[in-house]
Amino acid sequence: MRVLGIETSCDETAAAVYDGTVGLLSHALHSQVQMHAEYGGVVPELASRDHVRRLLPLIQTALADAHTQPEQLDGVAYTAGPGLVGALLVGGAVARSLAFAWGRPALGVHHLEGHLLAPMLEATPPEFPFLALLVSGGHTLLAVVRGLGEYEIIGSSLDDAAGEAFDKTAKLLGLPYPGGPALAALARSGRAGKFQFPRPMLDRPGLDFSFSGLKTAVVVATRDLKLDEQTRADVACEFQQAVVETLVAKCARAATQTGMKTLVIAGGVGANQALRTELGALGRRAGLQILYPRPEFCTDNAAMIAYAGYRRLAGGEHDELKIRASARWPLDTLRPPPHSS
């Protein structure tokens, strides 16, 4: 089975082709970062309009790179949520139209399921069941992944996601958009211990996260300071360390509670090198196998959507003749396809 995947949930336009026998055949992506940088964040209307302009050429590129004609496809998968509704509708409308014209099924895919399954695209994919930390600009959660469509959320953010806290703190420090990578880069020249920020919710049981208070602590600590380059770097260093230590501690706690020996890290913040270093140390201490997608598949991409769509289409799942787009779509409402293996 060969599937075309389409991703337009936010500010990346992407297309990919996945084959169940050969694997990933192609993936093409256009990032809108430069366009949104002028505004300091994603402007939904501009994002949707740029998806309209970019998507069809990217699909043509993905098909050409995969040496695939439309008649060789067995289905079209697209991100149906969660995300920006206007952006989702662009991808859904194109996917549904192409599938109808080609006489193929179309299937709306959950964006977070795509992230959780992204490590399956690697040479050494995880085996079910496994523990997953999904950490991105919009989501921070811990889940037990027992199989396709079998997700038990055991911890989630009560307010800001980790990536969102990175972006907001970066903006406070006067860093350009996107803030997360800029803050991580600045933190490398920071001096550890110059500031003391809290490690949120580590002083109580449970696996939930909260990063809003950490962001507020940065505001309080810096409001009367002259933020020269070194001070900004020191703040960035301590902020990043507070987030990393919190995420790692919750992962360790989750591994102990669940007994899982494989931990998958998914989402854009998973590309953060400080986080990867500390998680590597956790893996060695606790005997955990830590697995990641390659960096280009940590952030939004169509390869993970094509793979998730392939798994569900191969399991006998199909959508009706309608476009699906959901700004909010709880991950734990998903179910396995009819013939999931």
C-alpha positions as CSV (number, residue, x, y, z in Angstrom):
1,M,0.0,0.0,0.0
2,R,1.3,3.5,-1.0
3,V,0.0,6.6,0.7
4,L,0.3,10.3,0.0
5,G,0.5,12.4,3.2
6,I,-0.3,16.1,3.6
7,E,0.5,18.3,6.6
8,T,-0.9,21.8,7.0
9,S,-1.8,22.1,10.7
10,C,0.2,25.3,11.4
11,D,3.1,27.0,9.8
12,E,4.7,24.1,7.8
13,T,3.4,23.0,4.4
14,A,4.5,19.4,3.7
15,A,3.8,16.4,1.5
16,A,5.3,12.9,1.6
17,V,4.8,9.4,0.1
18,Y,5.1,6.3,2.2
19,D,5.1,2.7,0.9
20,G,4.2,-0.2,3.2
21,T,6.8,-2.4,1.6
22,V,9.7,0.0,0.7
23,G,9.2,2.6,3.4
24,L,9.4,6.4,3.1
25,L,9.9,7.3,-0.6
26,S,9.9,11.1,-0.4
27,H,9.1,14.1,1.7
28,A,9.0,17.8,0.8
29,L,8.4,20.7,3.2
30,H,8.2,24.5,3.1
31,S,8.5,26.4,6.4
32,Q,6.7,29.7,6.9
33,V,9.1,30.8,9.7
34,Q,10.6,33.7,7.7
35,M,7.1,35.0,6.8
36,H,5.8,35.0,10.4
37,A,9.1,36.3,11.9
38,E,8.1,39.9,11.1
39,Y,5.1,39.5,13.4
40,G,6.8,37.6,16.2
41,G,4.5,34.6,15.9
42,V,2.2,32.7,13.6
43,V,-0.6,34.7,11.9
44,P,-3.3,32.2,11.1
45,E,-4.7,34.0,8.1
46,L,-1.3,34.3,6.5
47,A,-0.5,30.7,7.3
48,S,-3.7,29.5,5.5
49,R,-3.0,31.6,2.4
50,D,0.6,30.4,2.2
51,H,-0.6,26.8,2.4
52,V,-2.9,27.5,-0.6
53,R,0.0,28.8,-2.6
54,R,2.6,26.1,-1.6
55,L,0.7,22.8,-1.2
56,L,0.1,21.6,-4.8
57,P,3.6,22.3,-5.9
58,L,4.9,20.4,-2.9
59,I,2.6,17.5,-3.7
60,Q,3.9,17.4,-7.2
61,T,7.5,17.4,-5.9
62,A,6.8,14.6,-3.4
63,L,5.2,12.4,-6.1
64,A,8.0,13.1,-8.6
65,D,10.7,12.4,-6.0
66,A,8.9,9.1,-5.1
67,H,8.6,8.2,-8.8
68,T,4.9,7.8,-8.2
69,Q,1.9,8.4,-10.4
70,P,-1.5,9.1,-8.8
71,E,-2.8,5.7,-10.0
72,Q,-0.1,4.0,-8.0
73,L,-1.4,5.5,-4.8
74,D,-3.8,3.6,-2.5
75,G,-4.9,6.5,-0.4
76,V,-4.4,10.1,0.7
77,A,-3.9,11.0,4.4
78,Y,-4.0,14.5,5.7
79,T,-3.8,16.2,9.1
80,A,-7.3,16.8,10.4
81,G,-6.4,18.2,13.8
82,P,-5.6,19.6,16.2
83,G,-4.3,22.8,14.7
84,L,-5.4,26.1,13.1
85,V,-8.8,25.5,11.5
86,G,-8.1,27.5,8.4
87,A,-4.8,25.8,7.8
88,L,-6.3,22.4,8.4
89,L,-9.1,23.1,5.9
90,V,-6.6,23.9,3.2
91,G,-5.0,20.5,3.5
92,G,-8.3,18.7,4.0
93,A,-9.8,20.3,0.9
94,V,-6.9,19.5,-1.3
95,A,-6.5,15.9,0.0
96,R,-10.2,15.2,-0.3
97,S,-10.4,16.7,-3.8
98,L,-7.4,14.8,-5.1
99,A,-8.6,11.5,-3.5
100,F,-12.0,12.0,-5.1
101,A,-10.5,12.8,-8.5
102,W,-8.2,9.8,-8.3
103,G,-10.8,7.4,-7.0
104,R,-8.9,6.8,-3.8
105,P,-9.9,6.9,-0.1
106,A,-8.9,10.0,1.9
107,L,-8.3,9.8,5.7
108,G,-8.0,12.5,8.3
109,V,-5.1,11.8,10.7
110,H,-4.6,13.1,14.2
111,H,-1.5,15.3,14.3
112,L,-0.3,14.1,17.7
113,E,-0.7,10.4,16.6
114,G,1.6,11.3,13.7
115,H,4.2,12.6,16.2
116,L,3.9,9.6,18.4
117,L,4.5,7.3,15.4
118,A,7.3,9.3,13.8
119,P,10.0,7.1,15.4
120,M,8.5,4.2,13.4
121,L,10.2,5.8,10.3
122,E,13.6,5.1,11.7
123,A,15.9,2.1,11.1
124,T,15.3,0.9,14.7
125,P,11.6,1.6,15.5
126,P,10.2,1.1,19.0
127,E,8.1,-1.9,19.7
128,F,4.7,-1.6,21.4
129,P,4.1,-0.9,24.2
130,F,6.3,2.1,25.1
131,L,6.2,5.3,27.1
132,A,6.2,8.6,25.1
133,L,6.9,12.2,26.0
134,L,5.3,14.4,23.4
135,V,6.8,17.9,23.9
136,S,6.2,20.7,21.4
137,G,5.0,24.3,21.1
138,G,1.4,23.4,21.6
139,H,1.5,20.2,23.7
140,T,3.3,18.6,26.5
141,L,2.1,15.2,27.6
142,L,3.2,11.7,28.8
143,A,1.4,8.8,27.3
144,V,1.5,5.0,27.4
145,V,1.4,3.8,23.8
146,R,0.1,0.3,23.7
147,G,-0.6,0.1,20.0
148,L,-2.0,2.1,17.1
149,G,-4.9,4.1,18.5
150,E,-4.3,2.9,22.0
151,Y,-3.0,5.9,24.0
152,E,-3.4,6.4,27.7
153,I,-2.4,9.9,28.7
154,I,-0.9,9.8,32.2
155,G,0.4,13.4,32.4
156,S,-0.2,16.7,30.5
157,S,0.4,20.4,30.8
158,L,-2.2,22.3,32.9
159,D,-1.3,25.6,31.2
160,D,1.6,26.5,28.9
161,A,3.3,23.7,26.9
162,A,7.1,23.6,27.2
163,G,7.6,24.9,23.7
164,E,5.2,27.7,24.3
165,A,7.1,28.7,27.5
166,F,10.3,28.6,25.5
167,D,8.8,31.0,22.9
168,K,7.3,33.4,25.4
169,T,10.5,33.6,27.4
170,A,12.5,34.1,24.3
171,K,10.3,37.0,23.4
172,L,10.8,38.5,26.9
173,L,14.5,38.3,26.3
174,G,14.2,40.1,22.9
175,L,15.0,37.1,20.8
176,P,13.7,36.6,17.3
177,Y,11.0,34.2,16.2
178,P,11.0,31.2,16.5
179,G,12.0,31.7,20.0
180,G,12.8,28.2,21.2
181,P,15.8,27.5,19.0
182,A,17.1,31.0,19.6
183,L,16.8,30.7,23.4
184,A,18.6,27.3,23.3
185,A,21.4,28.8,21.2
186,L,21.8,31.7,23.6
187,A,21.8,29.4,26.6
188,R,25.0,27.8,25.5
189,S,26.9,30.9,26.5
190,G,25.1,31.3,29.8
191,R,26.6,30.7,33.2
192,A,24.8,28.1,35.3
193,G,23.6,29.1,38.8
194,K,23.4,32.9,38.2
195,F,19.6,32.6,38.5
196,Q,17.4,30.3,40.5
197,F,14.1,29.3,38.8
198,P,11.6,26.8,40.1
199,R,11.2,23.2,38.8
200,P,7.4,23.3,38.5
201,M,5.3,20.6,40.2
202,L,8.3,18.4,41.2
203,D,7.5,19.0,44.8
204,R,4.2,17.0,44.5
205,P,3.2,13.6,43.2
206,G,1.8,13.1,39.8
207,L,2.9,13.4,36.2
208,D,1.2,16.7,35.1
209,F,3.2,19.7,34.0
210,S,2.9,23.5,34.5
211,F,5.2,26.0,32.9
212,S,3.3,29.2,33.3
213,G,4.7,29.9,36.7
214,L,8.3,29.4,35.4
215,K,7.7,32.0,32.8
216,T,6.4,34.4,35.5
217,A,9.5,33.7,37.6
218,V,11.6,34.9,34.7
219,V,9.5,38.1,34.5
220,V,9.9,38.7,38.2
221,A,13.7,38.0,38.2
222,T,14.5,40.3,35.3
223,R,12.1,43.2,35.5
224,D,14.5,45.5,37.4
225,L,17.7,44.2,35.6
226,K,19.6,45.7,32.7
227,L,19.5,42.8,30.2
228,D,22.9,42.9,28.6
229,E,24.0,40.0,26.4
230,Q,25.6,38.0,29.3
231,T,22.6,38.4,31.6
232,R,20.2,37.3,28.9
233,A,22.4,34.3,28.3
234,D,22.4,33.5,32.0
235,V,18.6,33.7,32.2
236,A,18.3,31.5,29.1
237,C,20.6,29.0,30.6
238,E,18.7,28.7,33.9
239,F,15.3,28.7,32.2
240,Q,16.3,25.9,29.8
241,Q,17.8,23.9,32.6
242,A,14.6,24.3,34.7
243,V,12.5,23.0,31.8
244,V,14.9,20.2,31.0
245,E,15.1,19.0,34.6
246,T,11.4,19.1,35.0
247,L,10.8,17.1,31.8
248,V,13.4,14.5,32.7
249,A,12.2,14.1,36.3
250,K,8.7,13.5,35.1
251,C,9.9,10.9,32.5
252,A,11.8,9.1,35.3
253,R,8.8,9.1,37.5
254,A,6.6,7.9,34.7
255,A,9.0,5.1,33.8
256,T,9.0,3.9,37.5
257,Q,5.2,4.0,37.7
258,T,4.6,2.2,34.5
259,G,7.5,-0.2,34.4
260,M,8.2,0.7,30.8
261,K,11.7,0.3,29.5
262,T,11.4,2.2,26.2
263,L,10.9,6.0,26.2
264,V,10.1,7.7,22.9
265,I,10.6,11.5,22.6
266,A,8.4,13.2,20.0
267,G,7.7,16.8,19.0
268,G,9.8,19.9,18.2
269,V,11.3,20.3,21.7
270,G,12.7,16.8,21.3
271,A,15.4,18.3,19.1
272,N,16.7,20.4,22.0
273,Q,20.3,19.2,22.7
274,A,20.3,19.9,26.4
275,L,17.2,17.8,26.8
276,R,18.7,15.0,24.8
277,T,21.9,15.0,26.9
278,E,19.9,14.8,30.2
279,L,17.6,12.1,28.8
280,G,20.6,10.1,27.7
281,A,21.9,10.3,31.2
282,L,18.5,9.2,32.5
283,G,18.6,6.2,30.1
284,R,21.9,5.1,31.4
285,R,20.9,5.4,35.1
286,A,17.5,3.8,34.8
287,G,18.2,1.2,32.0
288,L,15.8,3.0,29.6
289,Q,16.0,2.8,25.9
290,I,15.5,6.4,24.7
291,L,14.4,6.8,21.0
292,Y,13.8,9.8,18.9
293,P,12.7,10.6,15.3
294,R,15.5,12.2,13.3
295,P,15.5,16.0,13.9
296,E,13.7,16.8,10.7
297,F,10.8,14.6,11.8
298,C,10.6,16.1,15.4
299,T,9.0,19.2,14.0
300,D,5.8,19.1,11.9
301,N,6.2,17.1,8.7
302,A,4.1,15.0,6.2
303,A,6.2,11.8,6.5
304,M,4.6,11.0,9.9
305,I,1.1,11.8,8.5
306,A,1.7,9.5,5.5
307,Y,2.9,6.7,7.9
308,A,0.0,7.1,10.3
309,G,-2.4,7.2,7.4
310,Y,-0.9,4.1,5.9
311,R,-1.3,2.2,9.2
312,R,-4.9,3.2,9.5
313,L,-5.9,2.7,5.9
314,A,-4.2,-0.7,5.9
315,G,-6.3,-1.5,9.0
316,G,-9.5,-0.9,7.1
317,E,-10.3,2.6,8.3
318,H,-11.9,5.0,5.8
319,D,-13.5,8.5,6.0
320,E,-16.8,9.5,4.5
321,L,-17.0,12.1,1.7
322,K,-16.4,15.0,3.9
323,I,-13.5,17.2,5.0
324,R,-12.5,16.9,8.6
325,A,-10.9,19.8,10.6
326,S,-10.8,20.0,14.3
327,A,-8.9,22.7,16.2
328,R,-9.2,20.6,19.3
329,W,-9.1,16.8,19.2
330,P,-8.2,14.9,22.4
331,L,-5.7,12.2,21.7
332,D,-7.2,9.7,24.0
333,T,-10.5,9.7,22.0
334,L,-8.7,7.7,19.2
335,R,-9.4,4.1,18.7
336,P,-7.6,1.3,16.7
337,P,-8.7,0.8,13.1
338,P,-11.0,-2.2,12.5
339,H,-8.3,-4.6,11.6
340,S,-5.3,-3.3,13.5
341,S,-2.5,-5.7,14.0
